Amino acid sequence: MDAEQKNMLSDGAAAGASVHSSANNKVASTVWNGYDCVFSNDDYLKKLQNGDIHHGQNTEAEVSTDNPRMSFRRRGSGRALDDYGWLRQLDLRSDVPSIEEIRDWSFDTLQFEENILVEVFISMLEFYDLLTEFVLDRETLKRYVFAVMHKHRKDCYYQRTDIEGEVSVTGTTANASEEDCKSSDDGHHVLCEYHNWYHAVSCAQVCFLFLTLGGADQFLESKDIFCIIVGALIHDLDHPGTNNDFEVKRNTALAQKYHNDSVLERHSISEGLNLCARNPELDWLKSFDNVEDRKYVENYITEAILATDPARHATIVKEALTFVEEGTKAYGSVTSESLSESVELTQFDRANLKHRLFIGRLFLHSADISNPLHSSFDVARDWAVRVTTEFSKQASKEKELRLEVTSYMDGLDSEYNIAKVQISFFAFMVQPLFDAVGKLFPNLSHLNDWGESNCDGYREVIAACEKERGEG
């Protein structure tokens, strides 16, 4: 490693519950935002379009025990256009999925009990034989991942409370200290609809797909692959459910500590790496006993996580397009159609640390905003409700604290508005990024097609709502 490469990695160094399961394993996926909720089956939109369902009715459908996905409306809702059937009722799986299932675009982390996802994460590392290569103790790593799970804010979809915003955590991870398993809020976890354990594992699994099915692993060293998967797991650790701007506007201790720069990302990096520093029982970093290797891992993870800050989105896209342009220049006689057919034409050099580090940064950021590209619209809109509910909560807090309200987070109280936001988010952020990703890694070029298909689903929602309003 030359001096320039060492400096490149060292630049990042400054950044410094009990499992919930019902007796019969049936847990309803709901959202709690102070309003009544609706559960839905796949026929909801069709019924809405046919006029069989009318928003705002004080009705309660019979729930069939033979169909766990039966739609029903909670009694007492009188809100027009605010109750919508995107919230899935799931029978959470308690089995560990095969690596073949994990290595598939249809994989859905939300279908599993949270502790099962610990094994899902370790399975992805074992696919590359990383535990053996780096002499990582499986039990130490497992304890660490359990501690990461408990340190994430709890998921209100699967741990409901009538006290909005908080739920007590009474259990801790076996063989991990209580200090390492509880959040910074002294035993209470803020309910995060989106930035929670399920999102963490989802990002790690999408990165795993980028590496394996996308063919990017051929340009990376084993340490890079390890850092990408682990970095994805901890990139939002201890996330409060609000964004960096909220921290800055409130001038919080974290904002001051990190000088208003990638505040939550730097906090997550610190929390994730300090789990190893504070507790020897969780310290997988000790396997990298060579000082240079340890610094490499810490700094690669740091750089990759910092790339998930939305403020760095434009920079990531610009860098990706630069790689695309360099590849096009190098193969001037090759058509753009041919360029998208062969990964061999991608201008990545495995021996170049700059290239390997960029892939890590690109993949963590891309995975972080990849939910609109899920192969299932059902899954994509579940994530959409989650993230927009968090946005709505932040907007409410900003109003309460008399702060400037984040405009795109306000008014997300109807399926119509959420659908509009999702289409815009795809068009202005997701699609341009994944256009570049698809050109760099042609095996990933189909992902935007699924995003377009999901936008078609949202357009149908918008049309149905406008028809109901009499605008169609």
N, C-alpha and C positions, 0 to 999 in steps of 0.2 A: 504494500500500500504506500503510495507516494505522499509527499507532504500536502499536496493540494487535496487529495482524497481524504486524508486525515482531518484537515481543516473543514472539509465539507460536512463530515459527520459530527465533528466537535461543535459546529455552529448550533446544533440542536440541543446541546447539553444544558444550556441555560434554562430551558423549560423545566425546568425542573418537574332469619325469619323462619321462620319455620316453613317447611314446604307445605303448600296448601293443596289439599285434595279431599274431595268429598268421599263418603263411604262407597258410593257406586261409581266414583270416578267421573261423574258428569258435572262439569263446571260451565256455567254460562258465561260466554264472552259478551260483556256489556260495557257500556261507558257511563261513567258517573260525572256529570257536569252540573248537577243541581236541577236537571230536568228529568222528566220521565223518559224511559228508554223503550226501544222497540227491538225485539228479537226478530230475525228474519230467516226465511228459507229462500231458495234460489228463484222462486216464482214471484217474489215480491214485486219486482219491476213490471212483470207481465200483468199482474193483477192491478197495479197502479194504472198502467196504460189502458187497461180494459174498463177502468172505472169501478172496479170491484172494491177498491180501497180508497177512502177519502181521508185526507189529513185533517187532524183536529177533532175527530169524532171521539166522544166519550164512550168507547166501546171496548169490550174485552172478549177476544176470541177464545173458543175452547182450545185447550192444549191437549193434543193427543199423546198418550204415553207411548204409542207405537211409532211416533215420528219425532225424534228429539230436536229436529230443526223446524218444527211447526212455528209459524209466525204468530205472535200475539202482541197485543197492545196493553200496556199497563193502564189501569183505570185512573181517570182523573186528568188525562192530558187534554187540554183544550187549545193547544198552540197550533196555529195554521202553518203548514210547511216546515215545522221544526222537528217533527218526529219522523224518522226514516229507517228503512229496514236494511241497514248495512251491517248490523252487529250480529256476528255469528254466534250460535249456540253450539259449543264443541264438546265432544266426549274426549277429554284429554287422554292421550296415550301414555301408558306407563312402561311400554316396551322400548328397548334400545334399537333404533333403526339400523339397518345394514349400511355399510359404506356405499353400496350401490344406490341406496335411497337418498343418502346425504349428498351424493355426487350427481344430483339431478336438479334441473331448474324448477321442478314442481315442488321441491321440498318446502315445507311450511313449519317454521319453528313454533308458531302459535298453537299447533296441534298437540304439543307435548307438555307433560308436567315439567316444571322448571328444573328439577334435579336430574331428569333424563338428559337435559341439554349439556350437563357436565360431561357425560360420556360421549355425546355427539362431538363436542369440542376436542376431546382427547383422541377420538377416532380420526379426526382430520390430521392431527399431528402424526399419528401412527401410520397413516396412509403413506407418508413420506419417510417413515422409519426414523423420525427425528429424535425420539426418546433414546433409541439405541445409539445413534450417531453422536449425540451430545451427552450421553450417559446421564440422562435425566431420570430421576427416581419417579416412578409413576404415582406413588402415593403422595409424595411431596407436591407434585404437579396437581394432583386431584384435590388436595387440601387447598391449594392456592386458588383453583378455579371455583371451588365451593365458597371460599372467602370473597372472591370477586362477585359471585352470584348474590351473596348476602349484602354486599356493600352497594349494590345497585338499588336504586329507589324501587319500592315495591310496585307491582303492576296492579292497578285498580280493576282491571278486567277480571282478574282471578282472585282478588282479595278485596271484596267489597267492604265499605264502611259507610255508615251514615254520617260520619264526621268528615266532611269534605276536606281532603288534603292530607290526612294523617292516618296511620294505622300502626298499632303497636307491634313490635317484633319481639316475640317471646323466646325464640329459639336461636341457637348459634350453630355454626358448623362444627362437626365432630373433629376434635384434635386441633382446632384453630382457636386462638385466643378470642375472648369476647370483644376485646378492643379492635381486633382485626375484622370482626364480623358485623360490627354495628356501624351505622352511618354517623356522620358528624353532628347529627341533630339529637344526640343523647337518647337513643333508644327508640326514636320514632322516625319512620321513613315517610317522606312526602310521596304521595301517590303519583307516579308518572305513567300516563297512558302510553307514551311512546318511548321515551328515553329510559328504558329499563333493561332487565336481563334478556328478555326476548329479542329486543333490538340488537343487543350486543352480540348474541350468538348468531342472529340473522346476518349481521355484517361479516362476521368471521366466516360463515358458510358461503356467502356470496363471493368473498375473496378466494375461498377454496375453489369455487367454480371457475373464477377468472384464471386461477393458476392451472387447474387440471384441464377442464374442458376448453378453456381459452388458449391453452398452450403457452402461457407466459412463463411457466416454471423452467423452460429450457434456457431462459435468459438470466436466471437467478441462481445464486448459491444457496446451499441449504440454510445457512443462517438467515438469509433474506426471507426465505419462505416461512421460517419459524417466526421471525419478527412481524411479518405481515399478518399472520393468523392470530398471534398473541396481541399485537397492537390493535387489531379490529375488536378483540374481546374487551379491551379495557379503554377504548377510545372515549367513551362517555361515562366512565366510572364516577359514581357519586354525583351524577347530573341532577340539578334541582328542578328540572322541568321548565326552566326559563332560559333565555339566551344570554349571550355575552353582553349585548346592549343593555339588557335589564340590570346586569351586575354593574356596568359602567354608570348608568343613569342613577343608580342608588349609591354609587361610590362605596361599594361593599369592601370588606377586608380583603377578599380575593382579588377584586379589581385593583386595589392599591398594591397588593403583593406582586401582581404580575403586570403592573403599569398599563392596565387597560388593553393589553395585547394578548389575544387568544386566551382569555381568562379561564374559561371552563376546560379547554383542551389541556392547558398547562396544569390545571388542578387534577384532571384525570390522569395525566402522565405521572404526576407526583404521587397520587394515591396508589396507582397500580404498581409502581416500582418500590414504593415504601412498604408495601405489604411484605416484600422480600426482606427489606432492611430491618423491619421491626420484629419479625418472627422467623427464627431459623426453621421452624416446621413448615413454612411456606416458601422458603427461599430456593427457587429453582435456578436463580442466577448463579448460585455457587457452583453449578456444573460448568460454567464458563470461568474456570479458575485462572486462565490466562488474562492478564489485565487488559491487553489490547482487544481480545475477543469480547470481554465483558463490556468495554466501552463501546465497541461496535454495535452490540445488541441494544444497549440502552439508548444510544444515539440514533440508530436506525428507527427504533420504535418511536422515539420522540419526534423525529422528522415526519414520519408517516402519520402520526396522530395530529400534529399541527396542521397538516394538510386538510383535515376534516373541518377546520374553521371555515364557515361559509364566506368569510371575508377574503379567503384565498382562492375562491372558485375561479375567478377570471384568470388568475396567474396559472392555475393548473391547466385550464383550457388552452391558454396561449402556449404553454410549454408543450402540450400534447400536439397542437397544430404545427409547432416547430419541428417536432419529430416526424410528423406526416410530410411536411414540406421537404425535409432533408431526405427522406426516403424517396419522394417523387423525383428530386433532382438527381439522386444517385442512379435512378432507373428511368432516365428521361425518355427512353424508347418504349417504356411499358405504359399501357393505357391504365387509367384509373380503375377500370373494371378488372383488369388483370391484377392490379395492385391489391384489390380487396379479396382476391381469390387465394393468395398464397402468403402465409405467415413468414415464409423465407425472405420476403422482400422487406420486412420490417427492419428499421435501422436501429437495432439494439445490439450492443456488444456486451456479452457476459463478463468480459474482463474489465469493463468500464464501470466504476462505482457510481458515477453520475447517472448512468443509465439504469442501474439496478435500484438506486435510491428513488429515481423518478417513478419507476414502476410501482414501488411501495406506496409512494405518495398518491399516485393516480388511482390505485386500486382502493385504498382506504376511503378516499373522498368519493369515488364512484359507488362503492358498496353502500356508503352512508346515505346516498340519495337514490338508491336503486329500487325502492319499493314500488314506484309507479310502473316498473318494468316487469313485475312478477307475471308469470305465465297464466295465473288465475286472476281474473277481475275480482272475484270474491275476496281473495287475499289482499289485493292491492287496495281495495276500498276499505277493508278493515284497518289497514295501516293508515289510510287517509283520515279516517275518523279519529284514530288515536292521536296523530300529530296535530290535527286541527283543534281537537279538544284541549290539548296543552296550550296551543296558541290562544284559544279563547280564555283560558284561565289566566294567562299572562296579561292579556288585554284588560281583563277585569281587575287584576292586581294593580296595573298601571293607573287605571282610573281611580281606584281606591286610594292610591298613594299620591295622586295628583301629578303623575309623571306624564310625559308625552306618550301617547298611545301609539303603539306600532300598528300602522294602518292595515297591513295585510293580515294581521291577527284579529282584527276587530270585525264583528258581524258574521262570524262563521257559525251561525246557529241554525243553519238549514241545509238540507241536502243540495239544494239549488246553488247556494253560495260555495259550498265545499267542492261541488263538481266544477264550478267555474275556476276556483283556485287551483285545483289539480290540473286542469287543462293548461292553465297559464304556467304553472310550475314546470310541467313537462316541456312546454314549448321554449321557455326562456332559460331553463337551467339544465334539465336532464337531457333533452334531445341533442343540443349542441355538444355536450360533453361526450355522450355515447356515440355520436357520429364520429368523433375523433378516436374514441376507444375502438370502435369497429374497424376503422382504417388501420390502426396499429396492430390490432389483434382480430383478424377477419373471422375467427371462430366465435367472436362476440358480436358480430354485425347484426345478428337477428334480434337483439334485445330491444332496439327501438321499435321494431315491428310490434312487439307485445305492448310497448308503451302506447303506440298509435291505437292498437285495438282497445286498450283500457280507456283511452280518451273517447273512443266511439261509445263505450259504455256510459261514460259521464255525459256525453252529448245526448244520449237517450234519456238520461235522468233529467237533464235540463229541458228537453222537449216535453217530457211528461209533466214536469212542474209548470211549464208555460201553458200547456194545454189545460191543466187544472185551473190555472189563474184566468184562463180565457184569453191568453195572449197568442195562442197558436191558431 
